Amino acid sequence: MTNTLTGKTALVTGATAGIGYAIAVQLAAEGAEVVVHGRNAERGAKTVQDIENAGGKARFVAADVSNVADVRRLADEAGDVDILVNNAGIYRFAPTVDTTDADFDDQIDTNLRAPYVLVQKLVPGMIARGGGNVVNITTVVASTPAAGAGIYGASKAALESLTKLWADEFGTSGVRVNAVAPGPTQTPGTAAFEADLIEGLGRGTALGRTAEAEEIAHVVTFVASPAASYVNGAILTVGGGGQALRPVA
């Protein structure tokens, strides 16, 4: 623990598994008190316990970020936040003609509207306290379309556009806004995909493998730290290079 974030409070959405869990653990290791968000109270309690067992500070707030009223409640219960990591996201892959209204709405509400509302609610407090950080978790699919991922990719592309807008809008007030765009990463969510799909996508990268969640979290932690004090409005791709949209056998 190097304590570069001591005295800071971080809200990490979708922090009870996968990339979000790894981000929460690493931010806590750097000294931040972490507000762990998720929908599952049991997993939330475990994440908090893991952080506390390692000497960090954390608390859990449950919320359904596809519901705008719940997003606003989450912001209220989180309180004064110095670092906002918009990590929670869902993907429901289907061709355009097979995408249901519910799947469209759920992905837009979770992946785009929730970050927008959290920024609306929490950034004014950051400005009032002299500064802060927003880190949006997007995807390489935002810039390189993938078959079946139309709404997922579009929601994340819109979030990247907002990242650049917010960086300009809030930068002079001391709030930096950046995005981290992971490539194929091993998480409980991607484990539910068709067998070998994620591994195949990983083999299609220049590094020839998938990422671990901790590798994405390292970049997020850097961006949120004082070491990245001049990084603003950036989309940091963490994808292994040579992004492939189809698995390689």
C-alpha positions in Angstrom: 0.0 0.0 0.0 1.5 3.3 -1.1 -1.3 5.5 0.1 -1.4 7.9 -2.8 -5.2 8.2 -2.4 -5.3 8.6 1.4 -8.1 10.9 2.5 -10.1 10.3 -0.8 -13.5 8.6 -1.1 -14.1 6.5 -4.2 -17.4 5.2 -5.5 -17.0 2.2 -7.8 -20.2 1.0 -9.5 -20.5 -2.7 -10.3 -17.8 -3.4 -7.7 -18.7 -6.9 -6.5 -17.2 -8.9 -9.3 -14.8 -8.8 -12.2 -13.1 -5.5 -13.2 -15.1 -3.5 -10.7 -14.0 -5.7 -7.8 -10.4 -5.4 -8.9 -10.7 -1.6 -9.1 -12.2 -1.4 -5.7 -9.5 -3.5 -4.1 -6.7 -1.5 -5.7 -8.1 1.9 -4.9 -8.5 0.8 -1.3 -4.9 -0.5 -1.3 -3.9 3.1 -2.3 -5.6 4.5 0.7 -9.0 5.4 -0.6 -12.2 4.7 1.3 -14.3 2.8 -1.2 -18.0 2.9 -1.6 -18.7 -0.5 -3.1 -21.8 -0.6 -5.3 -23.7 -3.7 -6.5 -27.0 -5.3 -6.6 -26.1 -8.4 -4.5 -25.7 -7.7 -0.8 -23.9 -11.0 -0.2 -21.3 -10.3 -2.8 -21.1 -6.7 -1.6 -20.4 -7.8 2.0 -17.7 -10.1 0.7 -16.0 -7.3 -1.3 -16.0 -5.0 1.8 -14.7 -7.8 4.0 -11.9 -8.5 1.5 -10.9 -4.9 1.5 -11.0 -4.6 5.3 -9.0 -7.8 5.7 -6.3 -6.2 3.6 -6.3 -3.1 5.9 -8.5 -0.9 3.7 -11.8 0.9 4.3 -15.0 0.2 2.5 -18.8 0.2 2.8 -21.5 -1.3 0.6 -24.5 0.5 -1.1 -27.0 -1.6 -3.0 -28.7 -0.1 -6.0 -30.1 -1.0 -9.4 -28.4 1.4 -11.8 -30.9 0.7 -14.6 -33.4 2.6 -12.4 -32.8 6.4 -12.4 -34.4 6.9 -9.0 -32.1 4.2 -7.6 -29.1 5.9 -9.2 -29.9 9.2 -7.5 -30.3 7.4 -4.2 -26.9 5.7 -4.7 -25.3 9.2 -5.2 -27.0 10.5 -2.1 -25.9 7.5 0.1 -22.4 7.6 -1.3 -22.0 11.2 0.0 -18.9 13.3 -0.8 -17.0 11.4 -3.5 -13.6 12.4 -4.8 -13.3 9.5 -7.3 -16.2 8.2 -9.4 -15.6 5.0 -11.4 -18.5 4.3 -13.7 -17.8 0.6 -14.1 -21.3 -1.0 -14.0 -22.4 -2.2 -17.4 -24.4 -4.9 -19.1 -24.1 -6.5 -22.5 -26.8 -8.4 -24.3 -25.5 -9.4 -27.7 -27.9 -9.9 -30.5 -28.3 -8.9 -34.2 -30.2 -5.6 -34.7 -33.4 -7.3 -35.9 -33.4 -9.5 -32.8 -32.8 -6.8 -30.2 -35.8 -6.4 -27.9 -37.0 -3.0 -26.6 -36.2 -4.2 -23.1 -32.6 -5.2 -24.0 -32.1 -1.8 -25.7 -33.5 0.2 -22.8 -31.6 -1.8 -20.1 -28.2 -1.3 -21.9 -28.8 2.4 -22.5 -30.1 3.0 -18.9 -27.2 1.0 -17.2 -24.3 1.9 -19.5 -25.1 5.5 -20.4 -27.8 7.1 -18.3 -26.5 5.9 -14.9 -23.0 7.4 -15.5 -24.7 10.6 -16.7 -26.8 10.9 -13.6 -24.0 10.1 -11.2 -21.8 12.8 -12.9 -24.7 15.3 -12.6 -25.1 14.4 -8.9 -21.5 14.0 -7.7 -19.3 16.3 -9.8 -20.7 19.6 -8.3 -19.5 18.4 -4.9 -16.1 17.6 -6.3 -15.9 21.1 -7.8 -16.9 22.6 -4.5 -14.1 20.7 -2.7 -11.5 21.7 -5.2 -11.4 18.8 -7.6 -11.8 15.2 -8.3 -11.7 12.4 -10.8 -14.2 10.5 -13.0 -13.1 7.3 -14.7 -15.6 5.8 -17.2 -15.1 2.1 -18.1 -15.9 1.6 -21.7 -14.7 -1.0 -24.2 -12.7 -1.5 -27.4 -16.1 -2.3 -29.0 -16.9 1.4 -28.7 -14.5 2.3 -31.4 -14.4 -1.0 -33.4 -17.9 -2.4 -33.9 -18.4 -6.1 -33.2 -21.2 -8.3 -34.6 -24.1 -8.5 -32.2 -22.9 -5.8 -29.9 -24.6 -2.8 -31.6 -26.4 -1.3 -28.6 -23.6 -2.2 -26.1 -21.0 -0.6 -28.4 -23.2 2.4 -29.1 -23.8 3.0 -25.4 -20.1 2.9 -24.6 -19.2 5.0 -27.7 -21.7 7.7 -26.3 -20.0 7.4 -22.9 -16.6 8.0 -24.6 -18.0 11.1 -26.3 -19.3 12.3 -22.9 -15.9 11.6 -21.4 -14.3 14.1 -23.8 -17.1 16.7 -23.2 -16.9 16.4 -19.4 -13.2 16.7 -19.5 -13.6 20.1 -21.2 -16.6 21.1 -19.2 -15.1 20.4 -15.7 -11.4 20.5 -16.3 -10.9 24.2 -15.3 -12.7 23.4 -12.1 -10.2 20.7 -11.1 -12.1 17.6 -12.1 -10.4 15.3 -14.5 -12.5 12.9 -16.6 -11.0 10.0 -18.5 -12.1 6.6 -19.9 -10.5 3.2 -19.8 -11.5 0.9 -22.6 -10.7 -2.8 -21.9 -10.3 -5.5 -24.5 -11.1 -9.1 -24.0 -10.9 -9.7 -20.2 -11.4 -12.7 -18.0 -14.4 -11.9 -15.7 -17.4 -13.9 -14.3 -19.5 -12.0 -16.9 -17.4 -13.0 -19.9 -17.1 -16.6 -18.5 -20.8 -16.9 -19.4 -20.1 -16.4 -23.1 -19.9 -19.2 -25.6 -17.0 -21.6 -24.7 -13.6 -20.3 -25.8 -15.0 -17.0 -27.3 -13.1 -14.7 -24.9 -9.9 -16.8 -25.2 -10.2 -16.7 -28.9 -10.6 -12.9 -28.9 -7.5 -12.7 -26.7 -5.5 -14.8 -29.1 -6.4 -12.3 -31.8 -4.6 -9.5 -30.0 -1.0 -8.6 -30.5 -0.2 -10.0 -27.0 -2.0 -13.2 -27.9 -4.0 -13.5 -24.6 -6.9 -12.1 -22.7 -6.4 -9.6 -19.9 -6.9 -10.2 -16.2 -9.2 -7.9 -14.3 -6.3 -6.7 -12.2 -4.5 -5.4 -15.3 -7.4 -3.1 -16.1 -7.6 -2.0 -12.5 -4.0 -1.0 -12.5 -4.7 1.5 -15.3 -7.8 2.9 -13.6 -5.9 3.4 -10.3 -3.1 5.2 -12.2 -5.6 7.5 -14.0 -7.3 8.3 -10.6 -4.0 9.1 -8.9 -1.9 12.3 -8.7 0.6 10.6 -11.0 -1.9 11.2 -13.9 -2.5 14.9 -13.0 -2.2 16.0 -16.6 -4.3 13.2 -18.1 -7.7 14.6 -19.0 -10.2 13.6 -21.7 -8.2 10.5 -22.7 -9.6 7.2 -23.8 -7.0 4.7 -22.6 -7.3 1.5 -24.5 -6.2 -1.6 -22.5 -6.7 -4.2 -25.2 -3.4 -6.0 -25.9 -3.0 -4.3 -29.3 -4.2 -5.3 -32.7 -7.9 -5.6 -31.7 -9.6 -8.5 -33.3 -13.4 -8.7 -33.5 -13.6 -12.5 -34.1 -12.0 -15.3 -32.1 -8.8 -16.8 -33.4 -8.7 -20.6 -33.1 
